């Protein structure tokens, strides 16, 4: 019940803001910076590192009724047909996940770089997401994933507890990438209806 009440407050704040984004989402300390692009459906979410982040995003998209496909091994050719309007890439590696998928950190970075290059060519909005927190920022493989995705994104959604060294803030400022800091993964669920502009059916 409390969760529904909180979500209702968020929607009221959005409606009150008219066509623009609210300065901050009511009921949560989340600020949406100027220049944040509207996201279009359908979206596709992939992972750079085979961690559960992509599945988490997919589940929250389903709950928010945002059209989104999950493709953990998405390739550049999958974007070429132009079906998808928004690319979401989650950061952070899982050795177990990569092992099950038959990939490693190097091949994941190469695959992701090719996907990002194609998304740029198609002028897609690219959302780089780190929502699993410090557990996905512990070693060189995590950093390789983060450094492959962060500077190539056109919007960043990052858990604030992984930004202690200011890396994401610095890249966002240097590259002029809108940065949304969240406290916990579930904040993404509240953000999705705000960020996605529904495509006319």
Secondary structure as UniProt FT lines:
FT   HELIX           2..16
FT   TURN            17..19
FT   STRAND          24..25
FT   TURN            26..29
FT   STRAND          30..31
FT   TURN            34..35
FT   STRAND          39..40
FT   STRAND          43..48
FT   HELIX           53..63
FT   TURN            64..65
FT   STRAND          68..70
FT   TURN            72..73
FT   HELIX           76..79
FT   TURN            80..81
FT   STRAND          86..91
FT   HELIX           95..101
FT   HELIX           105..121
FT   TURN            122..123
FT   STRAND          125..130
FT   HELIX           133..136
FT   HELIX           140..149
FT   HELIX           150..152
FT   STRAND          155..159
FT   HELIX           160..162
FT   TURN            164..165
FT   HELIX           167..175
FT   STRAND          178..182
FT   TURN            185..186
FT   HELIX           187..195
FT   STRAND          196..197
//
